[in-house]
């Protein structure tokens, strides 16, 4: 059993390690499923629904997860959530063989959809607990850095999953990529069981309801910013990038030490999505640390929202491979740089005993954005084109910045309160 007297740093590192391994399953499906749609007889709308199903599930699971944390603590929901995500990742393998195994009735899309629903249930527990644990063990002057490190851990496994889905799927088969991701997800739950202690204080409120949300101005402000960013990032960019590369014939083809190296749209999209997440992982740490150093969250948040906007503008400009790489890096840097300061701001403005519910609200709104994105972007991009879709996505960060500044001012009376002024 883990040591309940462990130092805050060791607790944060334990959360990072666990979420890193489970993150593979979140990324592995994106380079594979969009290209499997036609082969498996799955419509574009259904592919979008499958990709978004985990987020729609979290829409009703996030609030109960937050209440459960405030009720029973963080350790058990965290470990259980990781285990459920491992089972869900293996469900992708089941979906591939469903037509060939008599005891697995149902079309492939049914099993993919079921796996994504399970992933949503598990990730609702994991996301809410990871940030709540970090808020519990961190102090105000280091909270931005701690939140950035944990968010980086949550997202850093994602690019590895993208590589598994793109390169491993292309070279060794999709089933192999899914099995590897499931194995690492199982390892994540084992790591968590042995190293993550209980950190949260139980609350008197014993109710658990999908609609028991934190509806304060800080929670709604942070959640709406999260909504917009995830709509554009996961909902638009990640859901359409492989199709964009295929349409424009933009793939990786080069010589390395005299050997020809070439990837198709799946492998290339996996690498590019990994670039966005790696950039995000780097800047989520530096963004959180910068907000601690400056002593205010809003200036850092506005800067990275602007970076996200510029990334989508660059992506909309010209269909050349260097431009796409630069755009993905900028979008990822903006998305990641917002993450640490944004969750730190929420913790600054929320009483500790309500932090679980506040994270539930934040995750609900983020998942609405991420869930709507694929369902809207995949059918709509065929009508308006990729350039128009990416240009429209650039405006989302601008609107998010306006919502952020307005909400913070309404709650604190200042456009940019210091950390000391914000802390509750």
PyMOL commands that set and color helices and strands:
alter all, ss='L'
color gray80, all
select helices_A, chain A and resi 8-22+24-27+30-40+44-72+75-97+108-137+140-172+174-195+217-248+265-294+298-317+321-348+352-384+386-412+419-422
alter helices_A, ss='H'
color red, helices_A
select strands_A, chain A and resi 253-256+259-262
alter strands_A, ss='S'
color yellow, strands_A
deselect
rebuild
show_as cartoon
